[in-house]
Amino acid sequence: MLRAPDVYAANCPTRQLLDRVADKWSVLILLTLGNGEMRFNALKRRIDGISQKMLSQTLRSLERDGLVLRAVVPSVPVTVSYAISPLGRELLGALQAMIDWAEARMGMVAQAQRDYDARERELSANWN
């Protein structure tokens, strides 16, 4: 008998999926592919700061999870392009909402970080 998923259980496979879809590189790749099919180097240029190795690993994982489709065109040289799958497209609204929230609230988060750091420095100074 299959047990219902329980994301709070250590061995729940849902955790692995959440790790993937909540990863910053996965989010950026999926949102980028949501705008249309792209080749590897175009993705790398669009997503500033991602290494070739990380892009390759993340694309492979997203393809394995059924969120990204990989198409190989037999040409010289071989052309490989990536597109978001229908399953991946279902995620776009939630991912975009997360990005919108982060962009809108970054100032508040930065202030909270400064306040926390100031409190920590004060506590540290009082202990010395």
SVG drawing of the C-alpha trace seen along z (x, -y; Angstrom):
<svg xmlns="http://www.w3.org/2000/svg" viewBox="-2 -49 38 51">
<polyline fill="none" stroke="black" stroke-width="0.4" points="0.0,0.0 1.4,-3.4 1.7,-6.0 0.5,-9.5 3.3,-12.0 4.5,-13.7 7.0,-16.5 8.0,-16.6 9.2,-13.0 12.9,-12.7 12.6,-10.1 9.7,-11.7 10.6,-12.1 8.6,-15.3 11.6,-16.9 13.9,-16.0 11.4,-17.7 11.2,-20.7 15.0,-20.9 15.0,-21.0 12.2,-23.5 13.2,-25.8 16.9,-25.9 17.8,-29.3 19.3,-27.9 16.3,-25.8 13.9,-28.7 15.9,-30.9 16.2,-28.2 12.5,-27.4 11.5,-31.0 13.8,-31.7 12.6,-28.7 9.0,-29.8 9.7,-32.5 10.7,-30.0 13.1,-27.3 16.8,-28.1 20.1,-26.6 22.6,-25.9 24.9,-28.9 21.9,-31.3 20.8,-30.1 24.3,-30.5 24.4,-34.1 21.0,-35.0 21.5,-33.6 24.4,-35.6 26.8,-33.9 25.8,-30.2 28.8,-28.0 28.7,-25.7 28.9,-22.7 26.0,-24.0 23.9,-24.8 24.5,-21.3 23.8,-19.5 20.6,-21.5 19.3,-21.0 19.9,-17.3 18.1,-17.1 15.2,-19.2 15.0,-16.9 15.0,-13.8 12.2,-15.3 10.1,-15.9 10.2,-19.7 12.5,-20.4 12.6,-18.9 15.9,-18.4 15.9,-18.3 18.9,-17.2 19.1,-18.3 21.5,-16.2 23.6,-18.8 27.2,-19.8 27.9,-20.7 25.0,-19.0 22.5,-21.5 20.8,-21.0 18.0,-23.1 15.9,-23.1 12.3,-23.9 10.0,-23.9 7.7,-20.8 3.9,-21.0 4.6,-19.8 7.3,-22.6 4.9,-25.2 2.5,-24.4 5.1,-25.7 5.7,-29.1 3.0,-31.0 4.2,-29.9 7.9,-30.6 7.1,-34.0 5.1,-34.9 8.1,-33.9 10.4,-36.1 7.9,-39.0 7.7,-38.7 11.5,-38.6 12.0,-41.6 9.3,-43.6 10.4,-42.7 14.2,-42.7 14.5,-46.1 12.6,-44.9 14.8,-41.7 18.0,-43.8 16.8,-46.0 16.0,-43.0 19.5,-41.6 21.1,-44.9 19.1,-45.1 20.0,-41.5 23.7,-42.1 23.6,-45.2 22.0,-43.3 24.6,-40.5 27.5,-43.0 26.0,-44.6 25.6,-41.3 29.1,-40.3 30.5,-43.6 28.7,-43.1 30.3,-39.7 33.8,-40.9"/>
</svg>
